[in-house]
Amino acid sequence: MKKRIAIVSAAALIAAAALLYLYFTGEGEGAGIPCVFHRITGFYCSGCGASRALRSILHLDFYQAFRYNAIFTLGFPFLAVYFLALGADYIRFGKDRISQKIPMKLVWVLIAAALLYGILRNIPAFSFFAPVTVAG
């Protein structure tokens, strides 16, 4: 059990350090990780703007976070709860019992929604889904 606590604690410290780094980056910089898909194709993927959205969430600027990446902003609370539950489950039982409880239909619906979002944000009629490039 001590080994599992150490593993989860190390993961939590790494996540906290990453969040602190992101919190203190400049406006609109995100994590500084360019999107390879966008660089190669010129199209936005479903994740483009997610690091900037996370930075905005950390600063409690949910409007700006939504403008950077709406699907990430809406899904972030669920992802946070999922990973917290996963860590607690691993400490308690030594294995992942949480993921088994998520219906596969839901997983496929979420994948389809993310793919659709990635397609729509590249169509001019849905350009409001594209990440803003300048804060404001």
DSSP file with accessible surface (Angstrom, degrees, kcal/mol):
  #  RESIDUE AA STRUCTURE BP1 BP2  ACC     N-H-->O    O-->H-N    N-H-->O    O-->H-N    TCO  KAPPA ALPHA  PHI   PSI    X-CA   Y-CA   Z-CA
    1    1 A M     >        0   0  128      0, 0.0     4,-2.3     0, 0.0     5,-0.2   0.000 360.0 360.0 360.0 -37.5    0.0    0.0    0.0
    2    2 A K  H  >  +     0   0  185      1,-0.2     4,-2.3     2,-0.2     5,-0.1   0.879 360.0  52.4 -63.5 -37.2    2.9    2.4    0.8
    3    3 A K  H  > S+     0   0  164      2,-0.2     4,-2.3     1,-0.2    -1,-0.2   0.917 109.5  48.7 -65.4 -40.5    4.3    1.8   -2.7
    4    4 A R  H  > S+     0   0   64      2,-0.2     4,-2.6     1,-0.2     5,-0.2   0.905 110.7  50.5 -66.1 -40.3    0.9    2.7   -4.3
    5    5 A I  H  X S+     0   0   70     -4,-2.3     4,-2.8     1,-0.2    -1,-0.2   0.921 110.5  50.4 -62.7 -40.9    0.6    5.8   -2.2
    6    6 A A  H  X S+     0   0   57     -4,-2.3     4,-2.5     2,-0.2    -2,-0.2   0.913 111.1  48.4 -64.2 -41.2    4.1    6.8   -3.3
    7    7 A I  H  X S+     0   0   77     -4,-2.3     4,-2.4     2,-0.2    -2,-0.2   0.946 114.9  43.8 -65.1 -47.3    3.3    6.3   -6.9
    8    8 A V  H  X S+     0   0   31     -4,-2.6     4,-2.6     1,-0.2    -2,-0.2   0.908 113.8  51.7 -66.2 -38.9    0.0    8.3   -6.8
    9    9 A S  H  X S+     0   0   57     -4,-2.8     4,-2.5    -5,-0.2    -1,-0.2   0.910 109.7  49.4 -63.5 -42.1    1.8   11.0   -4.7
   10   10 A A  H  X S+     0   0   48     -4,-2.5     4,-2.4     2,-0.2    -2,-0.2   0.926 112.0  48.3 -63.0 -43.4    4.6   11.3   -7.3
   11   11 A A  H  X S+     0   0   59     -4,-2.4     4,-2.5     1,-0.2    -2,-0.2   0.907 111.8  50.0 -63.0 -41.0    2.0   11.5  -10.1
   12   12 A A  H  X S+     0   0   56     -4,-2.6     4,-2.8     2,-0.2    -2,-0.2   0.897 110.3  49.9 -65.7 -39.4    0.1   14.2   -8.2
   13   13 A L  H  X S+     0   0  125     -4,-2.5     4,-2.6     2,-0.2    -2,-0.2   0.908 111.2  48.8 -65.3 -40.7    3.3   16.2   -7.6
   14   14 A I  H  X S+     0   0  122     -4,-2.4     4,-2.4     2,-0.2    -2,-0.2   0.931 113.2  47.4 -64.2 -44.0    4.2   16.0  -11.3
   15   15 A A  H  X S+     0   0   52     -4,-2.5     4,-2.5     2,-0.2    -2,-0.2   0.920 112.3  49.6 -63.0 -42.5    0.7   17.1  -12.2
   16   16 A A  H  X S+     0   0   47     -4,-2.8     4,-2.6     2,-0.2    -2,-0.2   0.914 110.7  49.9 -63.9 -41.2    0.8   20.0   -9.6
   17   17 A A  H  X S+     0   0   59     -4,-2.6     4,-2.6     2,-0.2    -1,-0.2   0.915 111.3  49.0 -63.7 -41.3    4.1   21.1  -10.9
   18   18 A A  H  X S+     0   0   56     -4,-2.4     4,-2.6     2,-0.2    -2,-0.2   0.911 111.8  48.8 -64.2 -41.2    2.8   21.1  -14.5
   19   19 A L  H  X S+     0   0   63     -4,-2.5     4,-2.6     2,-0.2    -2,-0.2   0.896 111.2  49.8 -66.9 -39.1   -0.3   23.1  -13.4
   20   20 A L  H  X S+     0   0  102     -4,-2.6     4,-1.9     2,-0.2    -2,-0.2   0.919 110.9  49.7 -64.1 -43.3    1.9   25.6  -11.6
   21   21 A Y  H  X S+     0   0  137     -4,-2.6     4,-0.5     1,-0.2    -2,-0.2   0.947 113.5  46.1 -58.8 -47.1    4.1   26.0  -14.6
   22   22 A L  H >< S+     0   0    9     -4,-2.6     3,-1.0     1,-0.2    -2,-0.2   0.888 108.4  56.7 -64.7 -37.8    1.0   26.5  -16.8
   23   23 A Y  H 3< S+     0   0   87     -4,-2.6    -1,-0.2     1,-0.2    -2,-0.2   0.888 111.0  43.3 -60.1 -38.7   -0.5   29.0  -14.3
   24   24 A F  H 3< S+     0   0  152     -4,-1.9    -1,-0.2    -3,-0.2    -2,-0.2   0.401  89.0 108.1 -94.9   3.8    2.6   31.2  -14.5
   25   25 A T  S << S-     0   0   10     -3,-1.0     3,-0.1    -4,-0.5     5,-0.1  -0.402  80.8 -88.2 -73.1 160.9    3.1   31.1  -18.2
   26   26 A G    >>  -     0   0   28      1,-0.2     3,-2.0    -2,-0.1     4,-0.5  -0.193  57.8 -73.4 -67.5 160.6    2.3   34.3  -20.2
   27   27 A E  T 34 S+     0   0   97      1,-0.3    -1,-0.2     2,-0.1   108,-0.1  -0.291 117.4   3.0 -56.6 126.2   -1.2   35.0  -21.6
   28   28 A G  T 34 S+     0   0   28     24,-0.2    -1,-0.3    -3,-0.1    24,-0.1   0.412  99.7 108.1  79.9  -1.6   -2.0   32.8  -24.5
   29   29 A E  T X4  -     0   0  123     -3,-2.0     3,-1.3     1,-0.2    -2,-0.1   0.799  52.9-175.8 -78.5 -28.5    1.3   30.9  -24.4
   30   30 A G  T 3<  -     0   0    0     -4,-0.5    -1,-0.2     1,-0.2    -4,-0.1  -0.346  63.3 -37.3  64.6-146.7   -0.2   27.6  -23.2
   31   31 A A  T 3  S-     0   0   27      2,-0.2    -1,-0.2    -6,-0.1    -2,-0.1   0.440  80.1-114.4 -90.6  -0.3    2.3   25.0  -22.4
   32   32 A G  S <  S+     0   0   61     -3,-1.3    -2,-0.1     1,-0.2    -3,-0.0   0.662  74.6 133.6  77.1  13.4    4.4   26.0  -25.4
   33   33 A I        -     0   0  135     -4,-0.1    -1,-0.2     2,-0.0    -2,-0.2  -0.874  49.9-142.1 -99.7 111.6    3.8   22.7  -27.1
   34   34 A P        -     0   0   66      0, 0.0     2,-0.7     0, 0.0     3,-0.1  -0.427  20.9-110.4 -72.2 149.9    2.9   23.2  -30.7
   35   35 A C     >  -     0   0   38      1,-0.2     4,-2.4    -2,-0.1     5,-0.2  -0.699  22.7-159.6 -80.6 116.0    0.2   21.1  -32.3
   36   36 A V  H  > S+     0   0  101     -2,-0.7     4,-2.4     2,-0.2     5,-0.3   0.908  91.6  54.2 -63.7 -40.6    1.9   18.8  -34.8
   37   37 A F  H  > S+     0   0  101      1,-0.2     4,-2.8     2,-0.2     5,-0.5   0.936 111.4  44.8 -59.5 -45.2   -1.4   18.2  -36.6
   38   38 A H  H  > S+     0   0   64      1,-0.2     4,-2.0     2,-0.2    -1,-0.2   0.894 112.1  52.2 -67.0 -40.0   -2.0   21.9  -37.0
   39   39 A R  H  < S+     0   0  187     -4,-2.4    -1,-0.2     1,-0.2    -2,-0.2   0.893 117.5  37.9 -63.0 -38.6    1.7   22.5  -38.1
   40   40 A I  H  < S+     0   0  134     -4,-2.4    -2,-0.2    -5,-0.2    -1,-0.2   0.916 132.8  21.3 -80.1 -45.0    1.5   19.8  -40.8
   41   41 A T  H  < S-     0   0   59     -4,-2.8    -3,-0.2    -5,-0.3    -2,-0.2   0.690  88.5-129.1-100.4 -24.9   -2.1   20.3  -42.1
   42   42 A G  S  < S+     0   0   49     -4,-2.0     2,-0.3    -5,-0.5    -4,-0.2   0.439  73.0 116.5  83.8  -0.8   -3.0   23.8  -41.1
   43   43 A F        -     0   0  112     -6,-0.5     2,-0.4     1,-0.0    -1,-0.3  -0.704  69.1-115.3 -99.3 153.9   -6.2   22.4  -39.6
   44   44 A Y        -     0   0   56     -2,-0.3     2,-0.1    74,-0.2    77,-0.1  -0.702  25.8-150.4 -86.1 136.3   -7.2   22.6  -36.0
   45   45 A C    >   -     0   0   35     -2,-0.4     3,-0.9    76,-0.1    70,-0.0  -0.414  36.1 -94.9 -92.0 177.8   -7.5   19.3  -34.1
   46   46 A S  T 3  S+     0   0   29      1,-0.2    26,-0.2    -2,-0.1    25,-0.1   0.751 124.9  49.3 -64.7 -22.9   -9.9   18.7  -31.2
   47   47 A G  T >  S+     0   0   39      2,-0.1     3,-2.6    24,-0.1     4,-0.3   0.559  76.1 122.9 -95.8  -9.1   -7.1   19.5  -28.8
   48   48 A C  T <  S+     0   0   10     -3,-0.9    -4,-0.0     1,-0.3     0, 0.0  -0.326  83.6  16.0 -57.1 128.0   -5.9   22.7  -30.3
   49   49 A G  T 3> S+     0   0    8     82,-0.1     4,-2.5    20,-0.1    -1,-0.3   0.376  89.7 120.2  90.3  -1.3   -6.1   25.4  -27.7
   50   50 A A  H <> S+     0   0   20     -3,-2.6     4,-2.8     1,-0.2     5,-0.2   0.896  73.7  48.7 -66.0 -39.5   -6.5   23.0  -24.8
   51   51 A S  H  > S+     0   0   40     -4,-0.3     4,-2.3     2,-0.2    -1,-0.2   0.913 113.8  46.9 -69.2 -36.5   -3.3   24.1  -22.9
   52   52 A R  H  > S+     0   0   46      2,-0.2     4,-2.2     1,-0.2    -2,-0.2   0.884 112.1  51.7 -68.0 -36.3   -4.4   27.7  -23.2
   53   53 A A  H  X S+     0   0    0     -4,-2.5     4,-2.6     2,-0.2    -2,-0.2   0.926 108.9  50.1 -64.5 -42.7   -7.9   26.7  -22.1
   54   54 A L  H  X S+     0   0   26     -4,-2.8     4,-2.6     2,-0.2    -2,-0.2   0.920 108.9  52.0 -62.6 -41.4   -6.4   25.0  -19.1
   55   55 A R  H  X S+     0   0   24     -4,-2.3     4,-1.3     1,-0.2    -1,-0.2   0.928 110.5  48.4 -60.0 -42.0   -4.3   28.0  -18.2
   56   56 A S  H  <>S+     0   0    2     -4,-2.2     5,-3.2     1,-0.2    -2,-0.2   0.893 109.3  52.6 -65.7 -38.5   -7.5   30.1  -18.4
   57   57 A I  H ><5S+     0   0   18     -4,-2.6     3,-2.0     1,-0.2    -1,-0.2   0.924 106.3  53.6 -61.7 -43.1   -9.4   27.7  -16.2
   58   58 A L  H 3<5S+     0   0   50     -4,-2.6    -1,-0.2     1,-0.3    -2,-0.2   0.817 110.3  47.2 -61.7 -28.7   -6.6   27.9  -13.6
   59   59 A H  T 3<5S-     0   0   70     -4,-1.3    -1,-0.3    -5,-0.2    -2,-0.2   0.267 117.4-117.5 -93.3   9.0   -7.1   31.7  -13.7
   60   60 A L  T < 5S+     0   0  131     -3,-2.0     2,-1.0     1,-0.2    -3,-0.2   0.734  72.6 136.3  60.4  28.0  -10.8   31.2  -13.3
   61   61 A D     >< +     0   0   67     -5,-3.2     4,-2.1     1,-0.2    -1,-0.2  -0.699  19.7 164.8-102.1  78.2  -11.4   32.8  -16.7
   62   62 A F  H  >  +     0   0  112     -2,-1.0     4,-2.5     1,-0.2    -1,-0.2   0.823  69.1  59.0 -70.9 -30.4  -13.9   30.3  -18.0
   63   63 A Y  H  > S+     0   0  159      2,-0.2     4,-1.7     1,-0.2    -1,-0.2   0.955 110.2  42.2 -61.7 -49.0  -15.1   32.5  -20.9
   64   64 A Q  H  > S+     0   0    8      1,-0.2     4,-1.9     2,-0.2    -2,-0.2   0.899 112.3  54.9 -66.1 -37.8  -11.6   32.7  -22.3
   65   65 A A  H  X S+     0   0    0     -4,-2.1     4,-2.5     1,-0.2     8,-0.2   0.923 107.1  50.7 -59.8 -42.8  -11.1   29.0  -21.7
   66   66 A F  H  < S+     0   0   99     -4,-2.5     4,-0.3     1,-0.2    -1,-0.2   0.880 108.3  52.7 -63.5 -36.4  -14.3   28.3  -23.7
   67   67 A R  H  < S+     0   0   68     -4,-1.7    65,-0.8     1,-0.2    -1,-0.2   0.830 110.8  47.2 -69.8 -31.8  -13.0   30.5  -26.5
   68   68 A Y  H  < S-     0   0    1     -4,-1.9    -2,-0.2    63,-0.2     2,-0.2   0.922 139.8 -12.8 -74.5 -47.5   -9.7   28.5  -26.7
   69   69 A N     X  -     0   0    0     -4,-2.5     4,-2.2    -5,-0.2    -1,-0.2  -0.666  58.8-172.9-159.9  99.9  -11.2   25.1  -26.6
   70   70 A A  H  > S+     0   0    6     -4,-0.3     4,-2.4    59,-0.3     5,-0.2   0.899  86.9  50.4 -64.4 -43.0  -14.9   24.6  -25.7
   71   71 A I  H  > S+     0   0   55      1,-0.2     4,-2.0     2,-0.2    -1,-0.2   0.904 112.9  46.5 -68.5 -37.0  -14.9   20.8  -25.6
   72   72 A F  H  > S+     0   0   44    -26,-0.2     4,-2.4     2,-0.2    -1,-0.2   0.928 111.4  52.0 -67.3 -43.1  -11.9   20.7  -23.3
   73   73 A T  H  < S+     0   0   18     -4,-2.2    -2,-0.2    -8,-0.2    -1,-0.2   0.909 113.9  43.2 -61.2 -41.5  -13.4   23.3  -21.0
   74   74 A L  H  < S+     0   0  109     -4,-2.4     4,-0.4     1,-0.2    -1,-0.2   0.853 119.8  43.0 -71.9 -33.7  -16.6   21.4  -20.7
   75   75 A G  H  X S+     0   0   23     -4,-2.0     4,-2.4    -5,-0.2     3,-0.4   0.692  90.7  85.4 -87.8 -16.8  -14.8   18.1  -20.2
   76   76 A F  H  X S+     0   0   52     -4,-2.4     4,-2.9     1,-0.2     5,-0.2   0.888  86.8  52.1 -56.9 -45.9  -12.1   19.2  -17.9
   77   77 A P  H  > S+     0   0   70      0, 0.0     4,-2.3     0, 0.0    -1,-0.2   0.916 112.2  47.3 -58.8 -36.6  -14.1   18.8  -14.6
   78   78 A F  H  > S+     0   0  156     -3,-0.4     4,-2.5    -4,-0.4    -2,-0.2   0.901 111.9  49.6 -70.6 -39.3  -15.1   15.3  -15.6
   79   79 A L  H  X S+     0   0   77     -4,-2.4     4,-2.6     2,-0.2     5,-0.2   0.909 110.7  50.9 -63.3 -41.7  -11.5   14.4  -16.5
   80   80 A A  H  X S+     0   0   34     -4,-2.9     4,-2.4    -5,-0.2    -2,-0.2   0.943 112.3  45.4 -62.3 -46.3  -10.3   15.8  -13.2
   81   81 A V  H  X S+     0   0  100     -4,-2.3     4,-2.7    -5,-0.2     5,-0.2   0.911 112.0  53.3 -63.8 -40.9  -12.8   13.8  -11.2
   82   82 A Y  H  X S+     0   0   63     -4,-2.5     4,-2.6     1,-0.2    -2,-0.2   0.943 111.6  44.0 -59.6 -48.6  -11.9   10.7  -13.3
   83   83 A F  H  X S+     0   0  124     -4,-2.6     4,-2.3     2,-0.2    -1,-0.2   0.871 113.2  51.1 -70.2 -33.4   -8.2   10.9  -12.6
   84   84 A L  H  X S+     0   0  130     -4,-2.4     4,-2.4    -5,-0.2    -1,-0.2   0.932 113.1  45.7 -64.5 -44.1   -8.8   11.7   -8.9
   85   85 A A  H  X S+     0   0   36     -4,-2.7     4,-2.7     2,-0.2    -2,-0.2   0.887 111.0  53.8 -64.9 -38.9  -11.0    8.6   -8.6
   86   86 A L  H  X S+     0   0   38     -4,-2.6     4,-2.4    -5,-0.2    -2,-0.2   0.925 110.0  46.8 -62.1 -44.2   -8.5    6.6  -10.5
   87   87 A G  H  X S+     0   0   16     -4,-2.3     4,-2.3     2,-0.2    -2,-0.2   0.925 113.7  47.4 -63.8 -44.4   -5.7    7.5   -8.1
   88   88 A A  H  X S+     0   0   63     -4,-2.4     4,-2.4     1,-0.2    -2,-0.2   0.904 112.3  50.3 -63.9 -40.2   -7.9    6.8   -5.0
   89   89 A D  H  X>S+     0   0   11     -4,-2.7     4,-3.1     2,-0.2     5,-0.6   0.902 109.9  50.5 -65.3 -39.4   -8.9    3.5   -6.5
   90   90 A Y  H  X5S+     0   0   76     -4,-2.4     4,-1.8     3,-0.2    -2,-0.2   0.916 111.3  48.3 -66.4 -40.5   -5.3    2.5   -7.2
   91   91 A I  H  <5S+     0   0   41     -4,-2.3    -2,-0.2     1,-0.2    -1,-0.2   0.941 118.9  39.5 -63.0 -44.8   -4.3    3.4   -3.7
   92   92 A R  H  <5S+     0   0  177     -4,-2.4    -2,-0.2    -5,-0.2    -1,-0.2   0.911 135.5  13.5 -74.2 -43.7   -7.1    1.4   -2.2
   93   93 A F  H  <5S-     0   0   74     -4,-3.1    -3,-0.2     2,-0.3    -2,-0.2   0.539  90.3-123.9-115.6 -11.8   -7.3   -1.7   -4.4
   94   94 A G  S  <<S+     0   0   27     -4,-1.8     2,-0.3    -5,-0.6    -4,-0.2   0.617  82.8  65.2  79.1   9.7   -4.0   -1.6   -6.4
   95   95 A K  S    S-     0   0  125     -6,-0.6     2,-0.9    -9,-0.1    -2,-0.3  -0.968  90.8 -90.8-154.8 170.0   -5.8   -1.7   -9.8
   96   96 A D        +     0   0   64     -2,-0.3     4,-0.2     1,-0.2   -10,-0.1  -0.778  48.1 151.2 -90.0 105.2   -8.1    0.3  -12.1
   97   97 A R        +     0   0   75     -2,-0.9     4,-0.4   -11,-0.1    -1,-0.2   0.498  64.0  71.3-105.5  -9.3  -11.7   -0.6  -11.3
   98   98 A I  S >  S+     0   0   40      1,-0.2     3,-1.6     2,-0.2     4,-0.4   0.937  92.0  53.2 -71.9 -48.9  -13.1    2.8  -12.4
   99   99 A S  G >  S+     0   0   38      1,-0.3     3,-1.2     2,-0.2    -1,-0.2   0.829 102.1  60.5 -60.2 -31.9  -12.5    2.5  -16.1
  100  100 A Q  G 3  S+     0   0  153      1,-0.2    -1,-0.3    -4,-0.2    -2,-0.2   0.737  99.4  57.7 -67.6 -20.7  -14.4   -0.8  -16.2
  101  101 A K  G <  S+     0   0  144     -3,-1.6    -1,-0.2    -4,-0.4    -2,-0.2   0.533  83.6  94.7 -88.6  -7.2  -17.5    1.0  -14.9
  102  102 A I  S <  S-     0   0   57     -3,-1.2     2,-0.1    -4,-0.4     5,-0.0  -0.765  83.2-120.0 -87.4 122.0  -17.7    3.5  -17.8
  103  103 A P     >  -     0   0   80      0, 0.0     4,-1.7     0, 0.0     3,-0.5  -0.348  10.3-134.7 -63.7 137.2  -20.0    2.2  -20.5
  104  104 A M  H  > S+     0   0  115      1,-0.2     4,-2.6     2,-0.2     5,-0.2   0.833 104.9  62.3 -62.0 -31.6  -18.4    1.7  -23.8
  105  105 A K  H  > S+     0   0  175      1,-0.2     4,-2.3     2,-0.2    -1,-0.2   0.918 103.8  49.0 -59.8 -41.8  -21.3    3.4  -25.5
  106  106 A L  H  > S+     0   0   82     -3,-0.5     4,-2.5     2,-0.2    -1,-0.2   0.914 109.1  52.3 -63.4 -42.5  -20.4    6.6  -23.6
  107  107 A V  H  X S+     0   0   47     -4,-1.7     4,-2.4     1,-0.2    -2,-0.2   0.939 111.2  46.8 -59.8 -45.1  -16.8    6.3  -24.6
  108  108 A W  H  X S+     0   0  165     -4,-2.6     4,-2.6     1,-0.2    -1,-0.2   0.881 110.8  52.1 -66.8 -36.6  -17.7    6.0  -28.3
  109  109 A V  H  X S+     0   0   93     -4,-2.3     4,-2.6    -5,-0.2    -1,-0.2   0.924 110.9  48.1 -64.8 -41.6  -20.1    8.9  -28.0
  110  110 A L  H  X S+     0   0  104     -4,-2.5     4,-2.4     2,-0.2    -2,-0.2   0.903 111.9  49.2 -66.5 -39.1  -17.3   11.1  -26.5
  111  111 A I  H  X S+     0   0   72     -4,-2.4     4,-2.5     2,-0.2    -2,-0.2   0.935 112.5  48.1 -64.5 -44.7  -14.9   10.0  -29.2
  112  112 A A  H  X S+     0   0   57     -4,-2.6     4,-2.8     1,-0.2    -2,-0.2   0.909 111.2  50.8 -62.7 -40.9  -17.4   10.8  -31.9
  113  113 A A  H  X S+     0   0   44     -4,-2.6     4,-2.6     2,-0.2    -1,-0.2   0.914 110.7  48.7 -63.8 -41.9  -18.2   14.2  -30.3
  114  114 A A  H  X S+     0   0   31     -4,-2.4     4,-2.3     2,-0.2    -2,-0.2   0.916 113.1  47.3 -65.4 -41.3  -14.4   15.0  -30.2
  115  115 A L  H  X S+     0   0  109     -4,-2.5     4,-1.9     2,-0.2    -2,-0.2   0.928 112.8  48.6 -64.9 -44.1  -14.0   14.1  -33.8
  116  116 A L  H  X S+     0   0   99     -4,-2.8     4,-3.2     1,-0.2     5,-0.2   0.919 110.8  51.1 -61.9 -42.5  -17.0   16.1  -34.9
  117  117 A Y  H  X S+     0   0   17     -4,-2.6     4,-2.2     1,-0.2    -1,-0.2   0.919 108.7  51.9 -60.0 -44.0  -15.8   19.1  -32.9
  118  118 A G  H  < S+     0   0    9     -4,-2.3    -1,-0.2     1,-0.2    -2,-0.2   0.860 114.0  43.6 -63.1 -34.2  -12.4   18.8  -34.6
  119  119 A I  H >< S+     0   0  103     -4,-1.9     3,-1.6     1,-0.1     4,-0.3   0.943 112.8  50.7 -74.6 -48.4  -14.1   18.7  -38.0
  120  120 A L  H >< S+     0   0   36     -4,-3.2     3,-1.9     1,-0.3     6,-0.3   0.866  99.9  63.0 -61.2 -36.5  -16.5   21.5  -37.3
  121  121 A R  T 3< S+     0   0    4     -4,-2.2    -1,-0.3     1,-0.3    -2,-0.1   0.606 102.7  52.4 -70.3  -5.4  -13.9   24.0  -36.0
  122  122 A N  T <  S+     0   0   46     -3,-1.6    -1,-0.3    -4,-0.2    -2,-0.2   0.405  88.7  91.8-104.8  -0.6  -12.3   23.9  -39.5
  123  123 A I  S X  S-     0   0   69     -3,-1.9     3,-2.2    -4,-0.3    -4,-0.0  -0.838  78.6-132.5 -95.9 128.7  -15.5   24.8  -41.4
  124  124 A P  G >  S+     0   0  111      0, 0.0     3,-1.7     0, 0.0     4,-0.2   0.838 105.1  58.7 -51.5 -37.0  -15.9   28.5  -42.0
  125  125 A A  G 3  S+     0   0   77      1,-0.3     3,-0.2     2,-0.1    -4,-0.1   0.741 113.6  39.7 -65.9 -20.7  -19.6   28.4  -40.8
  126  126 A F  G X  S+     0   0   76     -3,-2.2     3,-2.5    -6,-0.3     4,-0.3  -0.007  73.9 128.4-115.5  29.1  -18.4   27.1  -37.5
  127  127 A S  G X   +     0   0   75     -3,-1.7     3,-1.5     1,-0.3    -1,-0.1   0.702  58.5  77.8 -62.3 -17.0  -15.3   29.2  -37.1
  128  128 A F  G 3  S+     0   0  141      1,-0.3    -1,-0.3    -3,-0.2     4,-0.1   0.689  88.8  59.1 -65.8 -15.3  -16.5   30.2  -33.6
  129  129 A F  G <  S+     0   0   53     -3,-2.5   -59,-0.3    -9,-0.2    -1,-0.3   0.659  83.9 100.6 -82.4 -17.8  -15.2   26.8  -32.6
  130  130 A A  S <  S-     0   0   20     -3,-1.5     2,-0.1    -4,-0.3   -61,-0.1  -0.404  88.0-100.8 -67.4 144.1  -11.7   27.6  -33.8
  131  131 A P        -     0   0    6      0, 0.0   -63,-0.2     0, 0.0     2,-0.1  -0.425  36.2-115.2 -67.0 138.8   -9.3   28.6  -30.9
  132  132 A V        -     0   0   27    -65,-0.8     3,-0.1   -68,-0.2    -4,-0.0  -0.453  18.5-154.5 -69.2 146.8   -8.8   32.4  -30.6
  133  133 A T  S    S+     0   0  112      1,-0.2     2,-0.4    -2,-0.1    -1,-0.1   0.690  77.7  43.7 -97.8 -20.2   -5.2   33.3  -31.3
  134  134 A V  S    S-     0   0  110      2,-0.0    -1,-0.2     0, 0.0  -106,-0.1  -0.989  88.0-117.6-127.2 131.4   -5.1   36.5  -29.3
  135  135 A A              0   0   37     -2,-0.4    -2,-0.0  -108,-0.1  -108,-0.0  -0.376 360.0 360.0 -64.3 144.6   -6.6   36.9  -25.8
  136  136 A G              0   0   77     -2,-0.1    -1,-0.0    -4,-0.0    -2,-0.0  -0.766 360.0 360.0 135.3 360.0   -9.4   39.4  -25.5
